[in-house]
Amino acid sequence: MTPDPVSVEEVCRYLESYAPARLAEDWDNTGLLIGNMQGVVQQVMTCLTVTPETVKEAIDRQVQLIVTHHPLPFRPLKTITRSTIAGGMVLDLIEAGIAVYSPHTSFDSAAEGINQQLAEKLGLSKIVPLRPFDNDPDHLGAGRWGHLETAATLDQWVAKLCREFSISGLQIVAAPSATIQTVGIACGAAGSFLDAAISAGCDAFVTGETNFHTCLEAKAQQITLALPGHYASERFAVENLAQRLQETFPNIDVRPSIDETDPLRWVMPNVPQ
């Protein structure tokens, strides 16, 4: 018997149940952003960001739906033409019949979303939101914080972060003698969560990236600040999301992008001694 076709709407409905829209930040743009709810889905690609590279990959792979963490469009487009990169990508996706869904900050804050996965990935226990949502029936919130079973030295903490994020280095604000046991987490560019981590009594705060003044504040407040990179702090979760969608919809093919890469890289100059 031929299995019933899966629609864009069915996948969207599942994603909404997994990362409800009520969890999204007010400034965000989430949900089905391009496409037809009645479209039939045979192949889905997950990615961190819709870029010219991931659009080309989706077209080459003949997918019908991209589930991207970062929205496209993020801010309103005044025109949709090929005179801009964003406009050109939107036109390419529409012409190829590819829908785009973004859960973004809903996915960050979901019960099993990125920040929860990050906290578990780093071995935290007694995990709770850094910023609880008022009157939320599921006691959810943004960011997470919790406790390491055993306190770590700075060297041990840096080594663990590099290992868990599969990176060769990271930026850090900390005294060499720092000891870490209580940790706050907020994926992406979330330096604004530093105050919440300090209020929670965290020894360390992990976010993908932040600005210089937040680093100065962390130093002044004597809290260890670790910056593994925006890409490293979130990309793993869209790979996990592909696996979750595949298990939920076994009759379609769901895979993460293989062409997506971190635009930033470490460069070690070859300086003569």
SULLIN-V401554 format. One record per helix or strand of 2 or more residues. SS is the DSSP state (hx for helix, st for strand). FROM is the first residue (numbers start at 1). LEN is the number of residues. If there is no record, write none. Layout:
SS|FROM|LEN ; SS|FROM|LEN
This chain:
st|6|2 ; hx|8|11 ; hx|21|3 ; st|31|4 ; st|40|2 ; st|43|5 ; hx|52|10 ; st|65|4 ; hx|85|11 ; st|99|4 ; hx|104|6 ; hx|114|8 ; st|124|5 ; st|131|2 ; st|141|2 ; st|144|10 ; hx|154|12 ; st|171|3 ; st|179|11 ; hx|191|9 ; st|204|6 ; hx|212|10 ; st|224|4 ; hx|230|19 ; st|253|4
